[in-house]
């Protein structure tokens, strides 16, 4: 929980902002944003109305960034996800549940499962049997 009364500097100490890491292997993450007192005690702090997920390596906290969010309705989000809990080798043994349906897809292992990717030279959806329109150059 973070309490938000003012933004005093460009560091995130947990007062006025809250940052946490989503642990590897998390299956479900819920982000809740609410005000206990209907923003009554917020003094010139628009950041008390925002919650977002970012890749830590590509984000640097600053009070100016939070203030710039007032005019944004959308922000990009990239999720890294996996299928199942088995290796590619084991997953391939069950064609009914195996996720990489296209003949032009590769299976990529992750620490807790796998995901599918287009083979080099192909573009499309590796999760559909006919998910490719053809090769690109």
C-alpha positions in Angstrom: 0.0 0.0 0.0 1.2 3.5 -0.8 -0.1 6.8 0.6 0.0 9.8 -1.6 -0.1 13.3 -0.3 2.5 15.1 -2.4 5.4 14.6 -4.8 8.5 16.0 -3.1 11.4 14.7 -5.2 12.4 12.4 -8.1 12.8 9.3 -6.0 10.1 6.8 -5.2 10.3 6.0 -1.5 6.8 4.5 -1.2 5.1 7.8 -0.1 3.4 9.3 -3.1 4.4 6.4 -5.2 4.8 2.7 -5.0 7.0 0.4 -7.0 7.2 -3.3 -6.7 8.5 -6.2 -8.9 6.2 -8.9 -10.2 8.0 -12.1 -9.4 8.9 -14.7 -12.0 6.4 -17.5 -12.1 3.4 -15.3 -11.0 0.2 -16.6 -12.4 -2.1 -13.8 -11.5 -1.4 -10.1 -10.7 -4.1 -7.7 -9.6 -3.5 -4.0 -9.4 -6.0 -1.9 -7.4 -6.1 1.8 -7.3 -8.4 3.6 -4.9 -8.6 6.5 -2.6 -9.7 6.0 1.0 -10.9 9.6 1.3 -12.0 10.4 -2.3 -8.7 12.3 -2.9 -9.6 14.8 -0.2 -6.1 14.9 1.2 -4.2 15.0 -2.1 -2.3 18.3 -2.5 -1.5 19.1 -6.1 -0.7 15.5 -6.9 -2.1 14.0 -10.0 -0.1 10.8 -9.6 -2.5 9.6 -7.0 -4.9 8.6 -9.7 -2.6 6.3 -11.8 -1.4 2.7 -11.7 0.6 1.1 -14.5 2.9 -1.8 -15.2 6.2 -1.1 -16.9 9.4 -3.0 -17.5 11.8 -1.8 -14.8 14.8 -1.6 -17.1 13.0 0.8 -19.4 11.5 3.1 -16.8 13.0 5.8 -14.7 10.6 7.3 -12.0 10.2 11.1 -12.0 7.6 13.4 -10.7 7.5 15.1 -14.1 6.6 11.8 -15.8 3.8 11.2 -13.4 2.4 14.7 -14.0 2.6 14.2 -17.8 0.2 11.3 -17.5 -2.8 13.6 -17.0 -3.3 13.9 -20.8 -2.7 10.2 -21.6 -5.5 7.8 -22.0 -3.4 4.8 -23.1 0.0 3.5 -22.4 1.8 0.6 -24.1 2.2 -2.7 -22.2 4.3 -5.8 -23.0 3.6 -9.0 -21.3 5.9 -12.0 -21.2 3.8 -15.1 -20.9 4.1 -18.9 -21.3 1.9 -21.9 -22.0 1.6 -24.7 -19.5 4.3 -25.9 -17.1 6.2 -28.3 -19.3 9.2 -28.2 -21.6 8.8 -28.0 -25.4 9.8 -31.7 -25.7 7.1 -32.9 -23.3 4.5 -30.4 -24.7 5.0 -31.7 -28.3 4.0 -35.2 -27.3 0.3 -34.1 -27.0 -0.8 -32.6 -30.3 -4.2 -31.7 -28.9 -2.8 -29.3 -26.2 0.4 -28.3 -27.8 0.2 -24.6 -28.5 2.5 -24.2 -31.5 0.0 -25.1 -34.2 1.8 -23.8 -37.3 4.4 -25.9 -39.1 6.4 -22.7 -39.4 6.7 -22.1 -35.6 9.4 -22.7 -33.1 8.8 -23.7 -29.5 10.8 -21.5 -27.0 11.3 -22.7 -23.4 10.9 -20.4 -20.5 11.8 -21.1 -16.8 8.2 -22.3 -16.1 6.7 -23.3 -19.5 7.0 -22.5 -23.2 5.8 -20.1 -25.9 5.7 -20.2 -29.6 7.5 -18.0 -32.1 7.7 -17.6 -35.9 10.5 -19.4 -37.6 13.1 -17.1 -39.2 11.7 -15.8 -42.5 8.1 -16.1 -41.4 5.6 -13.6 -40.1 2.2 -14.4 -38.6 0.6 -16.2 -35.7 2.4 -19.4 -34.6 -0.6 -20.4 -32.5 -2.9 -21.0 -35.5 -2.5 -23.9 -38.0 -2.6 -21.6 -41.0 -1.4 -18.5 -39.1 1.1 -17.4 -41.7 0.4 -15.5 -44.9 3.8 -16.6 -46.4 7.4 -15.8 -46.2 8.7 -12.2 -46.1 12.1 -11.1 -47.3 
